[in-house]
């Protein structure tokens, strides 16, 4: 039988913070999104208070004061580094790994039942991650990725599984009894609206979805839901490491920490966003034919004059060169910028994306310039991969970023900055 494991780090952002601040253990802790907006990670103590994910922080301040909730700003450099350590360690337990997100990955454990007990093997994985990195994880095992996600959900929710739930070790009756107690909305790929539509069809549990007629499901929801039902029945429809097609649009945008009015500040932000978009473009071995730039004020503030505008700048030839893309982005910004407005957000979108191997050739191509550009971009990306994102950047991004997102209570970057290393006294 196929054995797919889903390893998920528990309360990942909070767990990363607790690594270097052990005083946070046992205390209610939340990590907030960009500009300290919403809750994106909760400790179990916060979850027990009934606080949901994505709740705006300003709505929780009174409750936080009453229960002593500690709020921290997102420390992405720290989380990315810890994630890399976890994923590299997990790769040692299977030759076939698919990193699904910053805190989740799939491992193919088929044929690795050395002692015919994958639960013991999974417990070894948990103990190794805990000892070597310090992050708690839960593991779900099943014959398909959809079922593995569900098994992980069970491992997290029910303490009697001790962090590991193996559906493969259950009889068909045991598994069905378990699925009958799980809402259909918990299934990977079933969103809130789909769950509501399923409810109207009389399908409220995972078990009812599992035994739904395939023809009826496909007629109502399409082939994606049909594949989900097949996976709930143990069929492998979503392969491990299944290739994701290159994105046809790449967007990079962010709200500012404070309203921005100066053109110089907007220029820095647009260059920074265009640089990040170009980096993503190169990572999928593509080039772009155009770049769209947009700016806007805060639409939720009635006491300010509103303005929003965007423009598409076509490139003379498709490219992945950060310098050329940033130059085009600035041209677009200068066309749409109007002084006197407090801008809340800016962004860029790369369009007309094609594989780099499909670059059109002409008799007038400057091959030497293209080779020089490719070598420069490869050096830029290699340094940033090795030393951390943003280690090397275009001068136009600026040094003092007055527009940068607000992170009023961010912890140190303990593992990626020499000046912020943890000190043992």
C-alpha positions in Angstrom: 0.0 0.0 0.0 1.2 3.5 -0.8 2.3 5.4 2.3 2.4 9.3 2.0 3.3 11.3 5.1 2.3 14.9 5.7 4.6 16.6 8.2 3.3 19.9 9.6 5.1 22.1 12.1 2.8 23.0 15.0 2.0 26.8 15.3 5.1 27.3 13.2 5.7 31.1 13.6 5.0 30.9 17.4 7.2 27.8 17.7 10.1 29.7 16.0 9.7 32.6 18.4 9.8 30.2 21.4 13.0 28.7 20.2 15.0 31.7 21.3 12.6 33.1 23.9 11.9 30.1 26.2 10.0 32.5 28.5 7.2 32.4 26.0 6.5 28.7 26.6 3.1 28.2 28.2 2.0 31.8 27.6 -0.6 33.0 25.1 1.3 34.2 22.1 0.2 35.5 18.6 2.2 36.4 15.6 0.8 39.2 13.4 0.7 39.7 9.7 2.3 42.6 7.7 1.9 46.0 9.4 0.8 44.1 12.6 -2.6 43.7 11.1 -4.1 40.3 11.7 -3.4 37.1 13.6 -1.5 34.6 11.4 -0.2 32.2 14.1 -1.6 31.3 17.5 -0.2 29.3 20.4 -2.5 26.6 21.9 -3.2 28.9 24.8 -4.6 31.5 22.5 -6.6 29.0 20.5 -8.2 27.8 23.8 -9.4 31.3 24.3 -11.5 30.9 21.2 -9.5 33.4 19.1 -9.7 32.6 15.4 -7.0 33.0 12.7 -7.0 36.3 10.7 -8.8 38.3 13.4 -7.6 42.0 13.2 -5.3 42.7 16.2 -7.0 46.0 17.0 -10.2 44.0 17.8 -8.3 41.9 20.3 -6.5 44.5 22.3 -8.9 44.5 25.3 -9.0 40.7 25.4 -5.2 40.6 25.1 -4.9 42.9 28.0 -7.2 40.8 30.1 -5.5 37.5 29.3 -1.9 38.7 29.0 -1.7 37.8 25.3 1.8 38.6 23.8 1.7 39.9 20.3 4.8 39.7 18.0 5.5 41.0 14.5 6.3 38.6 11.7 10.0 37.8 11.5 10.2 36.3 8.0 14.0 36.0 7.9 13.9 33.8 11.1 11.0 31.7 9.9 12.5 31.0 6.5 15.8 29.9 8.0 14.2 27.6 10.5 12.0 26.2 7.8 15.1 25.4 5.7 16.6 23.5 8.6 13.5 21.4 9.2 13.1 20.6 5.5 16.7 19.6 5.0 16.5 17.3 8.0 13.2 15.7 6.8 14.8 15.0 3.4 17.0 12.4 5.2 14.0 10.3 6.0 12.8 9.7 2.4 14.3 10.0 -1.1 11.1 11.5 -2.3 10.1 14.8 -0.7 7.7 17.6 -1.7 7.9 20.9 0.2 4.3 22.1 0.2 4.7 25.3 2.2 7.0 27.0 4.7 5.8 24.6 7.5 4.6 21.6 5.6 6.0 18.8 3.4 5.1 15.5 2.0 7.3 12.4 2.3 6.8 9.1 0.4 7.3 6.4 3.0 6.3 3.6 0.7 8.5 0.6 1.2 10.2 2.1 4.2 8.3 -0.1 6.8 11.5 -1.6 8.1 9.8 -2.9 11.2 6.4 -2.9 9.5 5.5 0.0 11.8 5.4 3.4 10.2 4.0 4.9 13.4 7.3 4.2 15.1 9.2 5.6 12.1 7.1 8.7 12.2 7.8 9.1 15.9 11.5 8.9 15.2 11.1 11.7 12.7 9.2 13.9 15.2 11.9 13.2 17.9 14.7 14.1 15.5 13.1 17.4 14.4 12.4 18.3 18.0 16.0 17.4 19.2 17.9 18.9 16.2 15.8 22.0 15.5 13.5 22.4 18.4 10.2 22.6 16.4 7.3 20.4 17.3 5.6 18.6 14.4 2.6 16.3 13.8 2.5 13.6 11.1 -0.3 12.1 9.2 0.1 8.9 7.0 -2.2 7.6 4.4 -2.3 6.2 0.8 -3.1 9.6 -0.8 -2.1 13.2 -0.2 -5.7 14.3 0.6 -6.0 11.5 3.2 -2.5 12.3 4.6 -3.7 15.9 5.2 -6.7 14.6 7.1 -4.6 12.2 9.1 -2.4 15.1 10.1 -5.5 17.0 11.2 -6.5 14.1 13.4 -3.0 13.8 14.8 -3.2 17.5 15.9 -6.7 17.5 17.3 -6.6 14.2 19.3 -3.9 13.8 21.9 -4.3 10.0 22.1 -2.4 9.7 18.8 0.7 11.4 20.3 1.3 13.5 17.2 1.2 10.7 14.7 -2.0 9.3 12.9 -1.5 6.4 10.4 -4.7 5.7 8.4 -2.9 2.8 6.8 -2.8 1.0 10.1 -6.6 1.3 10.6 -9.2 -1.2 9.4 -11.8 0.1 6.8 -14.4 0.3 9.5 -12.2 2.2 12.0 -11.3 4.7 9.3 -14.9 5.2 8.3 -16.0 5.7 11.9 -13.3 8.4 12.2 -14.2 10.2 8.9 -17.9 10.2 10.0 -16.9 12.6 12.8 -15.0 15.1 10.6 -16.7 17.9 8.8 -16.3 17.9 5.0 -14.9 21.4 5.1 -11.8 20.0 6.7 -10.8 18.2 3.5 -7.9 19.7 1.6 -9.3 21.6 -1.4 -12.8 22.0 0.0 -13.3 25.7 0.7 -16.0 27.4 2.7 -18.3 27.9 -0.3 -17.9 24.4 -1.5 -18.6 23.1 2.0 -21.8 25.2 2.1 -22.9 23.7 -1.3 -22.1 20.2 -0.1 -24.2 20.8 3.0 -27.2 21.8 0.8 -26.7 18.5 -1.1 -26.8 16.6 2.2 -23.1 16.0 2.5 -21.8 17.3 5.8 -19.1 14.8 6.8 -15.9 13.5 5.2 -17.5 10.0 5.1 -20.5 11.2 3.2 -18.2 13.0 0.7 -16.1 9.8 0.4 -19.1 7.7 -0.7 -20.7 10.4 -2.9 -21.4 9.2 -6.5 -18.5 10.4 -8.7 -20.8 11.4 -11.5 -22.9 13.6 -9.3 -19.9 15.3 -7.7 -18.3 16.0 -11.1 -21.6 17.5 -12.4 -21.9 19.8 -9.5 -18.2 20.8 -8.9 -16.1 19.6 -11.8 -13.1 17.4 -12.1 -11.2 18.8 -9.1 -13.8 17.6 -6.5 -14.0 14.3 -8.3 -10.3 13.8 -7.8 -10.7 14.7 -4.1 -13.4 12.0 -3.7 -11.1 9.5 -5.4 -8.3 10.4 -3.1 -10.6 10.0 -0.1 -11.1 6.4 -1.3 -7.4 5.8 -1.3 -6.6 6.4 -5.0 -3.5 8.5 -5.8 -4.7 11.3 -8.1 -2.3 14.0 -6.9 1.2 12.8 -7.3 4.1 13.6 -5.0 6.2 16.4 -6.4 3.7 17.0 -9.2 5.2 19.7 -11.4 3.5 23.1 -11.0 3.2 24.9 -14.3 5.1 28.3 -14.4 2.9 31.2 -13.4 1.5 33.3 -16.2 1.4 36.4 -14.0 3.7 37.4 -11.1 2.4 40.0 -8.6 4.4 41.7 -5.9 2.7 44.3 -3.7 2.3 45.4 -0.1 0.6 48.0 2.0 2.9 50.6 3.4 3.6 50.9 7.1 2.6 54.6 7.0 0.9 56.7 4.2 3.4 57.7 1.5 3.2 60.9 -0.4 6.7 61.5 -1.8 7.6 60.3 -5.2 11.0 59.3 -4.0 9.5 56.9 -1.4 7.2 55.4 -4.0 10.1 54.9 -6.4 12.0 52.9 -3.7 9.0 50.7 -3.1 8.3 50.0 -6.8 11.9 49.1 -7.4 11.9 46.8 -4.4 8.7 45.1 -5.6 9.9 44.8 -9.2 13.2 43.3 -8.0 11.3 40.6 -6.0 9.1 39.9 -9.0 12.1 39.5 -11.2 13.7 37.1 -8.8 10.5 34.9 -8.9 10.5 35.2 -12.7 14.1 33.9 -12.9 13.4 31.1 -10.4 10.9 29.6 -12.8 13.2 30.1 -15.8 10.9 32.6 -17.5 11.0 36.1 -19.1 8.3 38.8 -19.2 7.1 41.0 -22.0 5.6 43.7 -19.8 5.1 45.1 -16.3 2.1 46.7 -14.8 2.4 49.3 -12.0 -0.4 50.5 -9.7 -0.7 52.8 -6.7 -3.7 53.6 -4.5 -4.8 55.5 -1.5 -6.7 53.8 1.4 -10.2 53.0 0.1 -11.5 52.5 3.7 -10.8 56.1 4.8 -13.6 58.5 4.0 -11.8 61.5 5.2 -9.1 61.6 2.5 -9.3 62.3 -1.2 -9.1 59.0 -3.1 -6.9 58.1 -6.0 -5.9 54.9 -7.7 -4.3 54.3 -11.1 -2.4 51.6 -13.0 -0.5 51.4 -16.2 1.0 48.6 -18.3 4.5 49.2 -19.7 5.5 47.0 -22.7 9.1 46.0 -22.9 11.2 46.3 -26.2 12.0 42.7 -25.8 11.2 40.1 -23.1 13.6 40.0 -20.2 14.3 38.7 -16.7 16.9 41.4 -15.9 16.0 43.2 -12.7 17.5 46.5 -13.9 15.4 46.6 -17.1 12.2 45.6 -15.3 12.8 48.3 -12.6 13.5 50.9 -15.2 10.2 50.1 -17.0 8.4 50.1 -13.6 9.7 53.6 -12.8 8.5 54.8 -16.2 5.0 53.5 -15.4 5.1 55.1 -11.9 6.0 58.5 -13.3 3.0 58.3 -15.7 0.4 57.7 -13.0 1.8 59.5 -9.9 -0.1 62.5 -8.7 1.3 64.6 -5.9 -0.7 65.5 -2.8 -2.2 62.0 -2.1 -1.4 59.8 0.9 -0.8 56.5 -0.9 -1.4 53.3 1.1 -0.3 50.6 -1.4 1.7 50.1 -4.5 2.5 47.0 -6.6 3.8 45.5 -9.8 2.6 42.7 -12.0 4.7 40.9 -14.7 2.7 40.0 -17.8 3.3 38.2 -21.0 5.4 35.6 -19.3 7.0 32.9 -21.5 9.8 30.3 -21.0 13.3 31.8 -21.2 14.1 29.1 -23.9 11.4 30.7 -26.1 13.2 34.1 -26.3 12.7 35.4 -29.8 15.9 35.7 -31.8 16.8 38.3 -34.4 19.8 39.3 -36.5 20.3 42.3 -34.2 20.5 40.5 -30.9 23.4 41.7 -28.7 24.4 38.2 -27.6 27.3 39.5 -25.5 25.0 41.9 -23.5 22.5 39.1 -22.9 25.2 36.8 -21.6 26.5 39.5 -19.3 23.0 40.2 -18.0 22.4 36.5 -17.4 25.7 36.1 -15.5 25.0 39.2 -13.4 21.5 38.1 -12.4 22.8 34.6 -11.6 25.4 36.1 -9.3 22.8 38.3 -7.7 20.4 35.4 -7.0 23.2 33.1 -5.8 24.4 35.6 -3.2 20.9 36.2 -2.0 20.2 32.5 -1.8 23.3 31.9 0.2 23.4 35.0 2.4 19.7 35.7 2.8 17.1 37.6 0.7 18.0 41.3 0.2 21.7 40.9 1.0 22.5 42.4 -2.4 20.0 44.7 -4.0 19.6 47.6 -6.4 20.7 50.9 -5.0 17.3 52.4 -6.0 15.6 50.3 -3.3 17.1 52.7 -0.8 18.8 52.2 2.6 16.3 54.0 4.9 12.9 52.7 3.8 10.4 55.1 5.4 7.6 53.2 3.5 8.5 49.8 4.9 5.8 47.8 6.5 5.2 48.4 10.2 6.6 45.7 12.6 6.5 47.3 16.0 7.4 44.2 18.0 9.7 42.1 15.9 12.1 39.7 17.6 15.8 39.4 16.6 16.9 37.6 13.4 18.8 35.2 15.6 20.1 32.9 12.8 20.6 35.2 9.8 22.2 38.4 11.2 25.6 38.5 12.9 24.6 41.5 15.0 21.4 39.8 16.3 22.8 36.4 17.3 21.5 35.0 20.5 23.9 35.7 23.4 24.3 33.1 26.2 25.2 34.8 29.5 
